[in-house]
Amino acid sequence: MTVGHYESNLDGAGVRVGIVQARFNEQVGNGLLEACLAELNKLGVLNEDILHVTVPGALEVPLTLQKMAATHQFDALIALGAVIRGETYHFELVANESGAGITRVGLDAGIPIVNAILTTEDDEQAHVRMHEKGVDAARVAVEMANLTLALEDLADATDEIHFEAE
């Protein structure tokens, strides 16, 4: 028996990416964005194939992603931001609700959404992680966009295959 295999594809040529960045903890968000954009370009995603928007905070990210997904103009979406623990329960609320919303939008819309909203204990942890997380977000977005497109092509090809009863 032969098992089919799909090789990961990090070729960003022609991949259209939308980025939603939370402005709260803006310095970290800007570091994430800088690393993400540099890696997208390195992978071959053209600047004209990227749309970057900002929103006030992490709780506004899921709705914006949902509206962007509904345009059918993107192969993948990226959420950027930072939720840094404070002295109140608000950290858990924002981290949990934004994360759940981002996941739900991706599943409902059938589009890859990369959650690169950092959740850290303090500013230092966020600064240490922002570059690597921005790079990872770009790589995951391109890889998952290509995989999703390949699976859609496979589904289209399957629709054309007709099986005959014996």
N, CA, C and O of each residue as an XYZ file, in Angstrom:
664
protein
N       0.838     -1.173      0.000
C       0.000      0.000      0.000
C       0.888      1.244      0.000
O       1.843      1.325      0.772
N       0.582      2.192     -0.846
C       1.330      3.434     -0.926
C       0.589      4.518     -0.166
O      -0.617      4.699     -0.335
N       1.302      5.218      0.652
C       0.727      6.305      1.434
C       1.091      7.620      0.757
O       2.263      7.878      0.481
N       0.094      8.443      0.493
C       0.355      9.747     -0.083
C       0.997     10.663      0.942
O       0.820     10.480      2.147
N       1.735     11.641      0.467
C       2.421     12.567      1.364
C       2.441     13.946      0.731
O       2.677     14.076     -0.471
N       2.199     14.972      1.525
C       2.279     16.350      1.076
C       3.487     16.994      1.739
O       3.599     16.983      2.965
N       4.376     17.546      0.960
C       5.552     18.240      1.492
C       5.169     19.665      1.888
O       4.435     20.335      1.162
N       5.659     20.124      3.026
C       5.444     21.506      3.452
C       5.937     22.451      2.364
O       6.954     22.198      1.719
N       5.205     23.538      2.171
C       5.533     24.484      1.115
C       5.613     25.879      1.719
O       4.597     26.439      2.133
N       6.809     26.438      1.770
C       7.012     27.778      2.312
C       7.247     28.812      1.221
O       7.846     29.857      1.476
N       6.784     28.533      0.014
C       6.893     29.483     -1.091
C       5.718     30.457     -1.004
O       4.569     30.082     -1.239
N       6.017     31.693     -0.668
C       4.973     32.690     -0.481
C       4.545     33.416     -1.741
O       3.699     34.307     -1.671
N       5.096     33.069     -2.878
C       4.718     33.745     -4.128
C       3.228     33.569     -4.377
O       2.725     32.448     -4.440
N       2.534     34.679     -4.517
C       1.105     34.651     -4.807
C       0.214     34.468     -3.590
O      -1.009     34.515     -3.720
N       0.793     34.261     -2.404
C      -0.003     34.091     -1.193
C      -0.450     35.470     -0.695
O       0.354     36.394     -0.578
N      -1.735     35.582     -0.409
C      -2.319     36.851      0.067
C      -2.569     36.737      1.574
O      -3.242     35.817      2.039
N      -2.009     37.699      2.328
C      -2.037     37.631      3.783
C      -2.634     38.903      4.367
O      -2.281     40.013      3.970
N      -3.546     38.720      5.319
C      -4.084     39.841      6.085
C      -3.530     39.777      7.497
O      -3.437     38.701      8.088
N      -3.162     40.930      8.036
C      -2.603     41.006      9.388
C      -3.449     41.963     10.214
O      -3.689     43.098      9.803
N      -3.899     41.507     11.374
C      -4.606     42.353     12.329
C      -3.711     42.498     13.554
O      -3.346     41.511     14.194
N      -3.367     43.733     13.865
C      -2.468     44.012     14.979
C      -3.201     44.803     16.052
O      -3.791     45.845     15.769
N      -3.162     44.307     17.283
C      -3.697     45.045     18.426
C      -2.699     46.132     18.814
O      -1.499     45.878     18.922
N      -3.213     47.354     19.023
C      -2.327     48.468     19.381
C      -1.947     48.479     20.862
O      -0.932     49.077     21.219
N      -2.726     47.838     21.732
C      -2.386     47.792     23.149
C      -1.059     47.057     23.282
O      -0.858     46.046     22.610
N      -0.164     47.521     24.109
C       1.217     47.020     24.185
C       1.887     47.193     22.813
O       2.464     46.263     22.250
N       1.783     48.401     22.318
C       2.163     48.723     20.942
C       3.622     48.426     20.607
O       3.920     47.998     19.492
N       4.522     48.643     21.539
C       5.934     48.390     21.239
C       6.162     46.912     20.902
O       6.901     46.591     19.971
N       5.533     46.027     21.652
C       5.654     44.598     21.373
C       4.954     44.273     20.057
O       5.485     43.521     19.240
N       3.776     44.832     19.848
C       3.050     44.606     18.604
C       3.854     45.047     17.392
O       3.871     44.361     16.370
N       4.513     46.180     17.500
C       5.339     46.660     16.388
C       6.540     45.747     16.141
O       6.936     45.543     14.993
N       7.124     45.198     17.212
C       8.221     44.240     17.052
C       7.755     42.966     16.365
O       8.450     42.429     15.502
N       6.576     42.481     16.749
C       5.989     41.315     16.082
C       5.773     41.600     14.600
O       6.119     40.786     13.744
N       5.198     42.762     14.309
C       4.893     43.137     12.922
C       6.161     43.226     12.084
O       6.213     42.700     10.973
N       7.176     43.886     12.610
C       8.430     44.045     11.862
C       9.027     42.685     11.492
O       9.428     42.468     10.348
N       9.082     41.778     12.459
C       9.638     40.444     12.208
C       8.760     39.658     11.241
O       9.268     38.950     10.371
N       7.461     39.781     11.389
C       6.521     39.062     10.526
C       6.622     39.541      9.075
O       6.701     38.727      8.155
N       6.620     40.841      8.878
C       6.712     41.379      7.517
C       8.034     41.016      6.851
O       8.062     40.670      5.670
N       9.119     41.092      7.598
C      10.430     40.737      7.032
C      10.438     39.279      6.592
O      10.958     38.958      5.523
N       9.866     38.390      7.408
C       9.852     36.967      7.058
C       8.902     36.690      5.899
O       9.209     35.867      5.037
N       7.750     37.365      5.865
C       6.843     37.188      4.723
C       7.552     37.558      3.426
O       7.467     36.830      2.437
N       8.247     38.686      3.431
C       8.998     39.114      2.241
C      10.093     38.108      1.894
O      10.304     37.805      0.719
N      10.785     37.594      2.897
C      11.841     36.599      2.680
C      11.278     35.335      2.031
O      11.951     34.687      1.231
N      10.041     34.993      2.382
C       9.390     33.804      1.824
C       8.773     34.056      0.449
O       8.265     33.129     -0.181
N       8.816     35.305     -0.017
C       8.321     35.611     -1.352
C       6.952     36.261     -1.408
O       6.416     36.468     -2.497
N       6.370     36.588     -0.253
C       5.085     37.292     -0.255
C       5.364     38.754     -0.588
O       6.179     39.407      0.063
N       4.678     39.254     -1.606
C       4.880     40.636     -2.032
C       4.117     41.588     -1.119
O       3.057     41.244     -0.596
N       4.664     42.788     -0.934
C       3.996     43.783     -0.095
C       2.582     44.079     -0.584
O       1.685     44.321      0.225
N       2.375     44.062     -1.897
C       1.032     44.348     -2.420
C       0.044     43.211     -2.151
O      -1.156     43.374     -2.371
N       0.531     42.073     -1.681
C      -0.327     40.949     -1.310
C      -0.560     40.882      0.200
O      -1.065     39.883      0.712
N      -0.185     41.962      0.915
C      -0.347     42.024      2.368
C      -1.215     43.227      2.716
O      -0.993     44.329      2.215
N      -2.202     43.010      3.576
C      -2.989     44.107      4.141
C      -2.816     44.072      5.643
O      -3.067     43.050      6.281
N      -2.384     45.196      6.213
C      -2.158     45.325      7.653
C      -3.153     46.330      8.206
O      -3.243     47.457      7.717
N      -3.897     45.924      9.223
C      -4.808     46.839      9.918
C      -4.528     46.765     11.409
O      -4.009     45.765     11.906
N      -4.876     47.834     12.117
C      -4.719     47.832     13.565
C      -6.071     48.032     14.233
O      -6.985     48.639     13.674
N      -6.169     47.502     15.447
C      -7.370     47.635     16.270
C      -6.914     47.997     17.684
O      -5.743     47.820     18.018
N      -7.834     48.504     18.522
C      -7.419     48.946     19.856
C      -6.741     47.876     20.716
O      -5.708     48.143     21.330
N      -7.310     46.671     20.766
C      -6.733     45.649     21.631
C      -7.055     44.249     21.152
O      -7.663     44.066     20.098
N      -6.639     43.255     21.939
C      -6.783     41.853     21.555
C      -8.238     41.422     21.416
O      -8.542     40.544     20.608
N      -9.145     42.022     22.190
C     -10.546     41.618     22.102
C     -11.204     42.072     20.797
O     -12.236     41.525     20.408
N     -10.635     43.040     20.133
C     -11.177     43.519     18.851
C     -10.625     42.745     17.659
O     -11.121     42.893     16.543
N      -9.621     41.935     17.881
C      -8.980     41.191     16.798
C      -9.920     40.183     16.131
O      -9.995     40.169     14.903
N     -10.646     39.334     16.885
C     -11.473     38.313     16.219
C     -12.526     38.878     15.260
O     -12.706     38.341     14.167
N     -13.210     39.929     15.640
C     -14.221     40.511     14.750
C     -13.577     41.027     13.458
O     -14.127     40.848     12.371
N     -12.432     41.656     13.582
C     -11.742     42.175     12.398
C     -11.288     41.028     11.502
O     -11.405     41.110     10.279
N     -10.770     39.962     12.106
C     -10.403     38.780     11.325
C     -11.624     38.208     10.605
O     -11.536     37.817      9.441
N     -12.751     38.160     11.295
C     -13.987     37.634     10.704
C     -14.395     38.458      9.485
O     -14.755     37.899      8.449
N     -14.339     39.773      9.606
C     -14.700     40.649      8.482
C     -13.715     40.485      7.322
O     -14.118     40.489      6.159
N     -12.445     40.344      7.634
C     -11.448     40.142      6.580
C     -11.647     38.796      5.893
O     -11.563     38.705      4.668
N     -11.908     37.759      6.671
C     -12.130     36.427      6.089
C     -13.341     36.446      5.163
O     -13.344     35.780      4.128
N     -14.359     37.199      5.527
C     -15.590     37.247      4.733
C     -15.380     37.874      3.354
O     -16.211     37.694      2.465
N     -14.290     38.601      3.168
C     -14.012     39.207      1.857
C     -13.502     38.180      0.854
O     -13.556     38.426     -0.351
N     -13.015     37.049      1.317
C     -12.424     35.996      0.473
C     -11.237     36.523     -0.337
O     -10.954     36.031     -1.429
N     -10.553     37.521      0.205
C      -9.396     38.109     -0.472
C      -8.063     37.610      0.073
O      -7.006     38.006     -0.417
N      -8.107     36.736      1.091
C      -6.878     36.324      1.764
C      -6.746     34.806      1.784
O      -7.736     34.082      1.892
N      -5.506     34.340      1.677
C      -5.215     32.916      1.788
C      -4.902     32.539      3.233
O      -5.031     31.376      3.614
N      -4.494     33.511      4.029
C      -4.225     33.298      5.454
C      -4.318     34.644      6.162
O      -4.120     35.701      5.563
N      -4.624     34.573      7.447
C      -4.687     35.768      8.282
C      -3.780     35.569      9.490
O      -3.551     34.446      9.940
N      -3.266     36.695     10.009
C      -2.376     36.665     11.168
C      -2.881     37.649     12.201
O      -3.199     38.792     11.874
N      -2.957     37.206     13.456
C      -3.302     38.068     14.581
C      -2.025     38.368     15.362
O      -1.311     37.452     15.772
N      -1.743     39.650     15.565
C      -0.550     40.073     16.298
C      -0.950     40.920     17.503
O      -1.903     41.695     17.438
N      -0.226     40.767     18.582
C      -0.465     41.594     19.758
C       0.181     40.979     20.977
O       0.882     39.970     20.893
N      -0.070     41.608     22.114
C       0.482     41.106     23.375
C      -0.494     41.383     24.506
O      -0.992     42.497     24.671
N      -0.752     40.335     25.277
C      -1.535     40.452     26.499
C      -0.573     40.102     27.627
O      -0.117     38.966     27.751
N      -0.277     41.109     28.445
C       0.723     40.951     29.495
C       0.019     40.970     30.853
O      -0.776     41.862     31.149
N       0.334     39.959     31.668
C      -0.346     39.805     32.958
C      -0.215     41.071     33.798
O       0.855     41.673     33.895
N      -1.317     41.447     34.389
C      -1.331     42.561     35.339
C      -1.693     42.030     36.709
O      -1.459     40.863     37.022
N      -2.264     42.899     37.518
C      -2.600     42.507     38.880
C      -4.044     42.041     39.024
O      -4.476     41.714     40.129
N      -4.798     42.006     37.926
C      -6.208     41.634     38.015
C      -6.511     40.436     37.117
O      -5.661     39.980     36.352
N      -7.724     39.946     37.227
C      -8.203     38.814     36.437
C      -8.357     39.180     34.956
O      -8.531     38.288     34.125
N      -8.300     40.432     34.620
C      -8.522     40.888     33.243
C      -7.608     40.179     32.246
O      -8.020     39.911     31.118
N      -6.380     39.872     32.645
C      -5.438     39.157     31.784
C      -6.042     37.856     31.272
O      -6.014     37.586     30.071
N      -6.590     37.049     32.179
C      -7.177     35.769     31.792
C      -8.360     35.954     30.856
O      -8.507     35.228     29.874
N      -9.194     36.924     31.166
C     -10.362     37.202     30.324
C      -9.932     37.551     28.904
O     -10.430     36.961     27.945
N      -9.033     38.485     28.761
C      -8.598     38.932     27.431
C      -7.881     37.810     26.690
O      -8.158     37.567     25.516
N      -6.963     37.125     27.366
C      -6.212     36.046     26.715
C      -7.150     34.934     26.255
O      -7.065     34.484     25.112
N      -8.036     34.494     27.131
C      -8.934     33.387     26.792
C      -9.939     33.759     25.713
O     -10.128     33.005     24.759
N     -10.576     34.894     25.848
C     -11.623     35.276     24.900
C     -11.062     35.616     23.526
O     -11.662     35.259     22.511
N      -9.926     36.297     23.475
C      -9.361     36.603     22.153
C      -8.896     35.321     21.475
O      -9.100     35.147     20.274
N      -8.273     34.423     22.234
C      -7.816     33.160     21.668
C      -8.960     32.307     21.151
O      -8.883     31.750     20.056
N     -10.027     32.205     21.942
C     -11.193     31.419     21.519
C     -11.852     32.038     20.289
O     -12.279     31.324     19.382
N     -11.933     33.358     20.264
C     -12.541     34.035     19.113
C     -11.741     33.835     17.840
O     -12.310     33.610     16.772
N     -10.430     33.916     17.951
C      -9.566     33.726     16.784
C      -9.720     32.306     16.237
O      -9.830     32.113     15.026
N      -9.727     31.325     17.118
C      -9.897     29.936     16.693
C     -11.249     29.738     16.014
O     -11.329     29.099     14.966
N     -12.298     30.278     16.601
C     -13.641     30.110     16.043
C     -13.745     30.734     14.649
O     -14.340     30.143     13.748
N     -13.175     31.913     14.472
C     -13.226     32.569     13.160
C     -12.545     31.700     12.112
O     -13.075     31.528     11.014
N     -11.391     31.157     12.432
C     -10.673     30.317     11.475
C     -11.470     29.087     11.088
O     -11.553     28.742      9.909
N     -12.057     28.426     12.072
C     -12.841     27.227     11.788
C     -14.115     27.560     11.024
O     -14.473     26.855     10.081
N     -14.800     28.623     11.420
C     -16.043     29.010     10.745
C     -15.789     29.445      9.300
O     -16.568     29.128      8.401
N     -14.701     30.167      9.093
C     -14.417     30.708      7.762
C     -13.636     29.720      6.893
O     -13.582     29.889      5.675
N     -13.042     28.714      7.484
C     -12.256     27.751      6.718
C     -10.985     28.350      6.150
O     -10.557     27.984      5.055
N     -10.378     29.271      6.888
C      -9.146     29.921      6.447
C      -8.116     29.809      7.570
O      -8.466     29.924      8.745
N      -6.856     29.587      7.221
C      -5.840     29.538      8.269
C      -5.690     30.899      8.952
O      -5.524     31.927      8.295
N      -5.751     30.881     10.262
C      -5.503     32.091     11.046
C      -4.428     31.764     12.066
O      -4.574     30.838     12.863
N      -3.358     32.523     12.035
C      -2.242     32.328     12.943
C      -2.435     33.237     14.153
O      -2.521     34.457     14.013
N      -2.501     32.644     15.326
C      -2.639     33.417     16.549
C      -1.251     33.720     17.095
O      -0.637     32.882     17.755
N      -0.765     34.915     16.815
C       0.535     35.359     17.315
C       0.336     36.488     18.321
O       1.096     37.455     18.353
N      -0.703     36.342     19.142
C      -0.891     37.265     20.255
C      -0.186     36.642     21.451
O      -0.622     35.627     21.995
N       0.902     37.270     21.844
C       1.680     36.777     22.971
C       0.892     36.929     24.271
O       0.204     37.930     24.471
N       0.994     35.956     25.134
C       0.448     36.054     26.492
C       1.614     35.769     27.430
O       2.085     34.636     27.531
N       2.063     36.801     28.103
C       3.263     36.671     28.929
C       3.024     37.206     30.337
O       2.055     37.916     30.606
N       3.930     36.841     31.208
C       3.857     37.289     32.609
C       4.294     38.740     32.768
O       3.807     39.446     33.651
N       5.226     39.189     31.899
C       5.740     40.548     32.050
C       6.266     41.073     30.715
O       6.350     40.343     29.728
N       6.616     42.358     30.714
C       7.126     43.005     29.500
C       8.402     42.340     28.990
O       8.582     42.191     27.782
N       9.280     41.942     29.895
C      10.544     41.329     29.489
C      10.307     40.061     28.670
O      10.934     39.872     27.628
N       9.410     39.196     29.131
C       9.097     37.981     28.385
C       8.557     38.319     27.001
O       8.911     37.662     26.022
N       7.710     39.328     26.911
C       7.137     39.716     25.624
C       8.224     40.193     24.665
O       8.227     39.830     23.489
N       9.145     41.011     25.175
C      10.217     41.525     24.314
C      11.146     40.413     23.843
O      11.624     40.434     22.709
N      11.401     39.442     24.717
C      12.278     38.324     24.354
C      11.640     37.474     23.258
O      12.349     36.951     22.399
N      10.309     37.326     23.272
C       9.617     36.420     22.360
C       9.114     37.069     21.064
O       8.771     36.365     20.115
N       9.070     38.398     21.019
C       8.363     39.042     19.898
C       8.996     38.760     18.533
O       8.268     38.540     17.565
N      10.302     38.759     18.426
C      10.921     38.531     17.119
C      10.633     37.111     16.629
O      10.165     36.919     15.507
N      10.916     36.125     17.473
C      10.711     34.730     17.071
C       9.241     34.452     16.747
O       8.941     33.738     15.791
N       8.335     35.008     17.533
C       6.901     34.773     17.306
C       6.455     35.440     16.000
O       5.621     34.882     15.287
N       6.985     36.608     15.676
C       6.645     37.266     14.416
C       7.115     36.469     13.217
O       6.392     36.338     12.228
N       8.332     35.932     13.302
C       8.872     35.088     12.229
C       8.032     33.822     12.093
O       7.647     33.439     10.988
N       7.752     33.175     13.225
C       6.945     31.948     13.206
C       5.566     32.203     12.594
O       5.069     31.381     11.824
N       4.955     33.326     12.929
C       3.622     33.648     12.401
C       3.641     33.695     10.878
O       2.741     33.164     10.227
N       4.662     34.327     10.312
C       4.773     34.421      8.858
C       4.945     33.040      8.236
O       4.297     32.721      7.239
N       5.800     32.236      8.808
C       6.077     30.899      8.267
C       4.836     30.008      8.342
O       4.527     29.292      7.390
N       4.135     30.053      9.460
C       2.924     29.245      9.610
C       1.851     29.713      8.635
O       1.153     28.890      8.042
N       1.712     31.014      8.465
C       0.694     31.542      7.548
C       0.930     31.059      6.122
O      -0.005     30.616      5.455
N       2.163     31.140      5.653
C       2.474     30.707      4.286
C       2.303     29.200      4.149
O       1.703     28.727      3.184
N       2.827     28.447      5.106
C       2.709     26.989      5.023
C       1.246     26.547      5.033
O       0.849     25.706      4.226
N       0.448     27.102      5.934
C      -0.954     26.691      6.036
C      -1.781     27.205      4.859
O      -2.728     26.538      4.443
N      -1.447     28.365      4.318
C      -2.141     28.848      3.115
C      -1.899     27.881      1.972
O      -2.835     27.504      1.267
N      -0.654     27.477      1.783
C      -0.339     26.549      0.698
C      -0.991     25.186      0.912
O      -1.489     24.589     -0.043
N      -0.998     24.687      2.140
C      -1.642     23.406      2.424
C      -3.145     23.489      2.165
O      -3.720     22.597      1.541
N      -3.770     24.543      2.637
C      -5.217     24.713      2.437
C      -5.559     24.798      0.956
O      -6.527     24.188      0.503
N      -4.770     25.550      0.204
C      -5.014     25.663     -1.240
C      -4.832     24.309     -1.925
O      -5.596     23.961     -2.826
N      -3.823     23.545     -1.501
C      -3.594     22.216     -2.090
C      -4.756     21.274     -1.770
O      -5.179     20.492     -2.622
N      -5.265     21.350     -0.553
C      -6.399     20.499     -0.184
C      -7.671     20.904     -0.926
O      -8.492     20.054     -1.268
N      -7.831     22.202     -1.171
C      -8.975     22.655     -1.972
C      -8.862     22.150     -3.403
O      -9.858     21.743     -4.001
N      -7.646     22.175     -3.959
C      -7.422     21.624     -5.304
C      -7.735     20.133     -5.332
O      -8.320     19.634     -6.293
N      -7.345     19.427     -4.281
C      -7.625     17.999     -4.186
C      -9.135     17.751     -4.142
O      -9.639     16.832     -4.788
N      -9.846     18.571     -3.382
C     -11.304     18.433     -3.297
C     -11.945     18.693     -4.652
O     -12.877     17.993     -5.046
N     -11.444     19.706     -5.370
C     -11.981     20.008     -6.700
C     -11.728     18.850     -7.654
O     -12.598     18.502     -8.453
N     -10.543     18.251     -7.578
C     -10.214     17.116     -8.448
C     -11.080     15.913     -8.111
O     -11.492     15.175     -9.006
N     -11.361     15.709     -6.827
C     -12.198     14.590     -6.399
C     -13.614     14.741     -6.931
O     -14.255     13.746     -7.268
N     -14.107     15.961     -7.010
C     -15.455     16.202     -7.534
C     -15.577     15.739     -8.981
O     -16.663     15.380     -9.435
N     -14.465     15.749     -9.696
C     -14.494     15.379    -11.112
C     -14.330     13.876    -11.332
O     -14.529     13.384    -12.443
N     -13.973     13.157    -10.288
C     -13.778     11.707    -10.412
C     -15.119     11.014    -10.197
O     -15.824     11.293     -9.227
N     -15.457     10.125    -11.094
C     -16.708      9.367    -10.972
C     -16.376      7.888    -10.813
O     -15.668      7.305    -11.634
N     -16.885      7.308     -9.771
C     -16.647      5.903     -9.522
C     -17.799      5.097    -10.088
O     -18.962      5.476     -9.952
N     -17.474      3.996    -10.717
C     -18.504      3.147    -11.292
C     -18.772      1.953    -10.377
O     -17.843      1.364     -9.824
N     -20.012      1.613    -10.228
C     -20.374      0.455     -9.402
C     -20.029     -0.816    -10.153
O     -20.175     -0.882    -11.374
N     -19.576     -1.813     -9.433
C     -19.232     -3.088    -10.069
C     -20.438     -3.994    -10.136
O     -20.342     -5.113    -10.639
